[in-house]
Amino acid sequence: MRKALRWLLALTVLIGTLSTAGAATAAQPEATDIKDRLLAIPGMSLVEEKPYTGYRFFVLNYTQPVDHRHPSKGTFQQRITVLHKDVSRPTVFYTGGYNVSTTPSRREPTQIVDGNQISMEYRYFTPSRPAPADWTKLDIWQAASDQHRIFKALKPLYDKKWLSTGGSKGGMTATYYERFYPRDMDGVVAYVAPNDVVNKEDSAYDEFFANVGTKECRDRLNGVQREALVRREPLEQRYAAYAAENGYTFNTVGSLDKAYEATVLDYVWGFWQYSLLSDCGTIPADAKNATDEEIWTSIDTIAGFSFYTDQGLEPYTPYYYQAGTQLGAPTIVFPHIEKQYIRYGYLPPRYFVPRSIPMTFQPYAMRDVDTWVRHNARQMLFVYGENDPWGAEPFRLGKGARDSYVFTAPGANHGARVAGLVDSEKTLATAKILEWAGVASASVQANPSSAKPLAKFDAKLDKRGVERTLRP
C-alpha cells in the first residue's frame, strides 16, 4: 500500500511539473537577470552561457514529455538556445529541423526585426533523444507540441510578438507548427520548404532537372554522373580502400555497391542544391576523357562518399525515419544513363534506417498539412530558390489564405533568402515581417518599399555556413 501511495505521489508531481512548465512563475520572487528568469521556468536548466557583444547567449535543456498525449509516460531533455537581445523586442522561434547549433547565430528574420531568437533542437536528434527511444513518438505533431510547450514557457518572459522560421526541414517544421498551433505565432517565414503531398508522384522533380540552369551545365553534370557508373569497378575499388582507411561500414544501406550508386545518383541533385549556375565551370566538361581522379573528386566534393556509410547515416536516422513515415521522399529518373548502369535506382528511406526500427508510411500526413495551408494560411511567407531541387514541389496558397505569400529568389539555390528576392518582393516581404513582428515604423506601413532590416549585418552572427547534406 505504501509503495502504491509513493508511486501515485511521484506520478502526481511529474504531471504537475509538466502541466505548469509553461506557466508564468508568478508565485516566485521575480528575478531581474535574464539568466535567473530563464532558469526560474520549471523544467529549464543551464548547459552553458557564451558571451557575445550586444546579446546574452544561453544553451539550455528543457524537460519535455516523450508523448504529449500521455505526459506521465516519461520525459527527455530537449536542447534549446536563447539569443537574448531585450524582452522589449520581438522574438523569432527558429528550428532547422535537425540538431541545434550551440554557437551564437542569427537567422534572417531575427536580423530584420532586431529581436531575440529561440532555437530548438528537433526531438530525437542527439542529445535530445529519449532513452530508450520509442520511435513511434517521432512525428510532426509531437514535434509541434514540443515547440508549443517551449513557447508557452517563454511567452511570459518574452511577451512581445513572435515569429517562427526555419529553412528546409526547418521551414517544414515551422509550417507544421502553424498547422497544429495556429494561435501561437504572429507570423511564419518558411524558407525552401518541400511539400511532398503525394509521395509516389514525383514527376515535378524530373521536370525540374530537365530544365534547370543551361543545357551546357546539365550536360556536364549528367556526363560526370553517367561516367561514374560506367567506371564503377575501378572507382569502387578506390571506395573500398577509402572506407577501410577511415573505418567506414555499410550495414544499414546494405553494401558498398549500394552506397556507391546512391552517392553517384545524388550528384546532380547535390550540385543544384548547394551550387550556382556560375559554378558549372568547376565540372569536367568532357567526362569521357576525364581521369578517374577527376571523376572521383567531382562526385566526392558535391555528393560525398562518406555519407551513405553507417557512420555518415547515423546522425540522420531521425530524418530518414520521418521521411519514411510521414514527410515523403522524392524518387527521380535518370534518362541520360542507360539502364544497365543503374542497379538499384533512387533508394527509399527504409534503406537508410536500421532495420531494428519499424517504419509504416502515413500518406494522409502531408495531404492534411497541404490542405490546411491552402485554406487557412494567415501571415505566412514561403521563400524558395529558383534552382533548388527541393522547391520543385512547393507549398501553394489557395483562396482561403490571407496575408500570405510565396516568393522565389531568381537563380538561388537551397540557401535562398528574402535578401535574394527581386526588389519589389524583397521590400514587401521585409515590410510584412516587420509588421507581423509589431515593429514596422509608420513610414514602412505607409510605404512598404522603404522597408529594411532593423539590425546591421553582423559577419559572425548572420553569415550562414554551408553544411553539405543532401537532405532538406
N, C-alpha and C positions, 0 to 999 in steps of 0.2 A: 504493500500500500504506500509506504514511504517513497519507494522508487518511482511509483506511478505519479505521486504528487510532485516529486522533484522534476520528473520528465515534463509534466504539464506546466510547471512554473518556468522551466527553461524554454519551452515552446512559446509560452505567452510573452516572455521577454524578447525572443527573436522576432516574433510577429510585431511586437510593439516598436522595436528598433527599426524594422523595415518600413512600417507604416508612418513613422514620424520622421524618417530620414530626410524627407523633402520639405518638412515644415520649418518655419522660422523658429529660432530658439529664443522666443520672447521671454521664457521663464529664466533664462540665464542672463547674468550681467553682460551688457553689450560691450564687446571688445572694440578697440579703436584701430589696432593694427590689422591690416588686411590678412596677414597670415593667421593671426589669432581668430579672426572672424571666419575664415575658411575652415580652420580646424575645430571650431565650435559646432560645425554641422555634423550631426550624428552620422557615423559611418565613414567620415573623412579622415585620412591620415596622411602625414607628410613623408614623401620619399626623399626629396631634396629641394632646395631653393638655389637657383642660379642667378647671378647678378646680370642685369642688362640696363644700360643707361636709359632713363625715362620710363622704365617698366619694373614690375616685380614679376619674376617667373618662377612658378612652382610646379614640381612634378608630384602628383598626389595619387593615392589609392582611394577608391570609393567602394564600399561594400554593396554589392548587388545580389539579388536573388538569382539563382540559376534559372528558375522558372517563375516568371512574373505572374502566372496564373495560380501558382502554388508557392508563395514566398517562404513558407515554413520548411520547404524541402531542400534546404541547403543554400549557401551563398558562395560567392567568389569575389576576389579583389580585382576591380577594373581600374586600369591606369588612365588618368586624365592629366592634362596640363592646363595651367591658368597663366595667360599672359595678361597681367593686370595693368591697366592704364589708370582708370579712375572710375569709381562707382557712379559718377555723374555722366559717364559716356555710355553709348550703346554697346551691346555685346554680340559678338559673332561666335556661333557654335559650329566648329569645324570637325569633320572627320574625313580621313582619306579612305576609310573602309578597310584598313589593314592595321598595322602597328602604328603607334603614335610616336612622333619624334620627341626626344627629350632635349632637343636643342631649341632655344628660342627662335621662333619664326612667326611671320605674319602673312596671312593669306590676303588676296587682293581685296575682298570686301572689308577686311579689318583696316587696311590702309585707307580705303575710300572713306570710311566713316570715322577713322581715327578712334577706334574703340578698343575694348577688351576682347580677348579671344579665349574661348574654352575649347580644348581639343580632346577628343575621345578616342581611345583605342577600341577597335571593334572587338566584340566578345569572341573568344576562342583563339585570338591571335596572342601568342605567348608574350608576356606572362599573364595576360588577362584571360586565363582559361581555368574553368573548374577542374578539380581533381577529385575523383575521376571525371572524365569528360563524357557527359551524356549528349551525344551529337544531335539528338532529336531536338534539343533546345537551342540549336543554332539555326534561327530563321529570321526573316526580315521583321516580323512583329516583335519578337523578343529583343532584337537589337534596337528597334524604335522605342521600345519600352525602357531600355537602358538610358537612351537619350532623354526620354520624358522624365525619368526619376532624377537625373542629373540636373535638368532644367528646373524642376520643382525645388530641388535642394538649393540651387544657386540664385534663383529668381528673387528671393527676399533680399539678398545682398546686392545683386546687380539688377535693379528694378526698372531700368530704362528699357528701350526697345531691344528686341533680339532678332537676329537673322541667322538662318542656318545655311551652311555652304559645304561644299566638298567637290573634289574632282574625280571623274571616272567612277570607280566603285563608291567613292565618297559622294559624288553627285547623285548616284542612285540612292545611296543611304539617306541623303537629305530629302530626296523625293519621297521615299517610303515613310520617313518620319512624318512628313507633312500629310501623307495619306492617312496615317493611323492617329496622329495627334494634330489635327489642323488648327487647333486653337492655341498651340504653344508659341509658334513663331510669328513674327510680324512681316516676314518676307523670306524667300528662299532664292539662293543663287546657286544653281547646279551646273557644274562645268562638265563637258564631254561625257554625259551620262548615257550609256547604251540603254536601249529599251527593246529587249528581245521578247516581243509579245507572243509570237508563235515559234517555239523553239525549233521545229522541224522545217520552217520556211525561212531560208537564208539567202534567197536569190539577190536581195539588196546588196549583200557583200560582194557577190560575183560581179554585179553591175558596177559597183564601186571600183574594183580592181581592173575592170576592163576600160575604165575611162579616167582614172586619177592621173594627175600630172601630165606628162607628154609621152608620146609613143616612144621616143628615143629612150627616155628614162625607164619606162615599163619594159622595153626590150632588153635593156642592160640587166635589170633586176631578174627578169624571167630567165635570161640566159645563164646567169650565175646559179640560180636555183636549180635549173634543169641539169647543168653540168655537174653540180654537187651530187646529184643522184646517178648520173651516168658514171661518175668516178667513185661510186660507193665503196668498192672493195679497198682501194688504196687509202682513201680518206677514213674509212672505218678502222683500218689498221692503225692509223695515226690517233684516232679517237680512243682506241683501246689502250695505247701507250699513255695517252694523256690522262685517262681515267685511272690507270694503275699508278701513275706518278702522283696523283692527287688523292688517291684513296676513294674514288667515286664508285658507287654501286648502282644497280639498275633494277632492284627488286620490285619497286612499285610500278614502273611503266612496263616491266616485263623482260626487257632485253636491251642490250646496247644498240642493236639494229633498229628497234622501235624508237629509242631515244634519238638516234642519229636522224632518222627520217622526220621525226617530229620537229627537230631543230631546223632542219633544212626547209620544211614546209612553213615554218614561222618567218622565214627570212624576208619575203616581200612585205608581209604584214608589218614586221618589225621596222622596216625602213620607213614606211609611211607613218607609222605611229610616232616615231621619235625624230625623224629627219625631215628636211625640207627639200623642195624641188631643186634648190641650189646645191644640194649635197650630191646630186646624181653623178657629178664628176669624179667622186671617190669610188664609184662602182666600176669594176673592169668592163671595158667597152667591148672586148672580144673574148667572151668567156671560153669558147672552144680552144683558143690558143693561149689562155692564161695558164700559169703554173698551178700545180696542186697547192702550193703555199698561198698563192693569191686567192684561190677559191676558198680554202680553209679560213684564211684571215678575214675575208669579207663576211662569210657566214658567221664566224665566231664573234666578230665585232658587233654585228647587228642583232643576231639571234641568241648567241651564247651557248656553247656546247656544254657548259656546266649545269644548265637549268633543269633538264629532264633526268638528272641523276637523283638518287634518293635524297642526297644532301641538298640539292637545289630545290626540290619539290616540297620538302618537309615544312618550311615556313609558310607555304601557301596552301596547305591542306584545308584550312577553313574556307578559303576562296573556292577551291575546286569542289568541296562538299556543297557549298551553296549553289555553284553553277550547275551541279548535277542534281540538285533537289528543287530549286526554285528559280534562280536567275536565268538559266539557259546559257548556251554557248554556241557560237557560230560554227557551221561546217561549210567550208568553201571548196570549190573545184579548181583544178589546175589545167586549163585547156592547152597550155603551152608545153605540157610534159606528157609524153606517151605513157600509156597505161602500164607497160611492162616495167617502168622505172618506179612506180608507186606501189608499195606492198600493203600499206595499211590505211593510207589517207589520213585526213584530219581526225585524230583520236578524240573521243568524247571524254568528259571529266572523270568518268569512272576509272580510267586508266591512270589517273594522277592522284588518286586517294587510296590509301592502304585498304586491302580487301577486308580487313577486320572491321571496317566501319561501313555499316549498311547504308544504302542510298536508294531513295524512291523519288522520282520526279513528280512535282506538283504543277501541272500545266495551268492551273487556274490562278496561280500567284501573280504572275506578271500581267495577265489579262485584267485582273482586278485593279492593279495599280494604274495601268494604261487607261482604263475606262474612267477611273476616278480623276486622273489628271485632265483628261479631255473635257470632263463635265463640271469639275469642281475647283480647278486651279484658281487660286487667289494670290496675287502678288508673288508670282513665281517667274524667275528668269532662267532660261536654259541657254547656255553658250556652247557652241560646237566649233570644231576646226574643219575647214573645207577639205583638207587632205588627210583627215584622221579616219582610219577604217572603222573605229568604234562609233562614229557618227552616222554610219550607213543606215542604222535603224534608230532614229532619234525619238525623243518624246515630241508629241504634237498636241496642239491645243484645239479644242472643239468650241462649239457655240456657247457652252456653259462656262468657259474660262473668263475670268475678269482680271484686268490689270496685270496680265501675264504675257510673256514674250519668249520667242525662240529666235536667237540670232546666230549667225555663222560667220566666223572670222575668216576672211579670204586668205588662202594659201597656208593656213595654220595647221599644225599637227595636234597631237594629244595634249599639248601644253597651251591650247587656246585660252585667251583671257579677254576680259572686257576691253583692255587696252589695245587689243589687236583688231577690234571691230572697225568697220568704216565709221567715219566721224559722226554721222548723224545717229547711228545706233550706239556708238560709244558714249556720247553725251547723254542720250536718252537713258541708257542702262545705268550710267553713273548717277543721273538725277533720280531715277527710281530707287536705287539702293540707298541714297541719302534720304529720300522721302520715307521709305519704309522704315529706316532706322531712326526717324524723327529728328534728323539733323540737317535737313535741306534749308538753306537760307531763303529769305524772301525773294532774292534775285533769282535763285535757281528755280524756285517754284513758279516764278513769273516767266522765266526764260530757261528751260532745261538745257539749251545749247551752251550755257555758261558753266555747266556742272564739271567739277574737277575733284580728284581725291583730296581729302582734308589733311592727310598726313603726307609729308615729304617722303620720297622713295628712300629707303634705307638698304644699302647694298647687302648687309648681313641678314636683316630680317626678311626682306622681300624678294631676294633672288632665289629662284627655285632650282635646286639641284635636280638632275635627271637620274631617276632610278630606273634602269633599263630592265623592266619586267614586262612581258608582253601580255599581261592580264589587264583588265580595265581598271 
